[in-house]
Amino acid sequence: MKCDFIKSRKIEDQLSYNKVLMVSVKINYPYLDHGYSGNTMRFNAHYRQKAHNNYRYASTRLYQAALRHYRVSKSQGFPFHSYELVETFESTYCRKPMISLFYDIYEFTGGAHGNTIRKGNTWDMEKGTIISLSSLFVRNYDFTSVLLEYIESEAKRRQMAGMAHYFENLEENLKKYFDPANFYLTTEGLAVFYPLYTIAPYSEGIQVFIIPYFLFGDKLKYKL
């Protein structure tokens, strides 16, 4: 979903030691421009602070880890591959008062491939706060059962159609690794995602399931 008032800001750096690149940093984070008539200060401050915290991590802990790896590799005659930290985001829903997005943080520290961690955020901009999954629904509604029933059906459909390959004990894993923090909104429905390695091999990527809003009937507190 295109949200014209959500812009991108960047932090980029190349952290070197003796002219050898140790860590490459590319961070893109969202901010609301003044074209958005709403509570923008908390939103902008939240992502600005998070971006600077991630840069601080890359320039200290990740840099020191890369330097240690470089020195060991050099002493043993092995090639050294520089580390990376890359952060991107995608806005997925922006109908007032709601803004929803997810951001991915990719980290490479050597080896066959890096790792990506995804986080989802949904904001009630009237309150200027990030809201939980449970706060989307009326009290005492068992939304987890509805979500898991749909996700299980869709996962089995994908597997039968050859669209995805999952680990054994799929039903058990879907329940075990379901995390109510791992969601965001889209125009089509509520997106629930499972991190890498939880229900499927790395090659299958982050698995996302979009549950249509109509399945919740009149149990949604917001008009989505």
Secondary structure, 3 states (H helix, E strand, C coil): CCCCCEEEEEEEEEEEECCEEEEEEEEEEEEECCCCCCCCHHHHHHHHHHHHHHHHHHHHHHHHHHHHHHHHHHHHCCCCCCEEEEEEEEEEECCCCEEEEEEEEEEECCCCCCEEEEEEEEEECCCCEECCCHHHECCCCCHHHHHHHHHHHHHHHHHHCCCCCCCCCHHHHHHHCCCCCCEEECCCEEEEEECCCCCCCHHHCCEEEEEEHHHHCCCECCCC
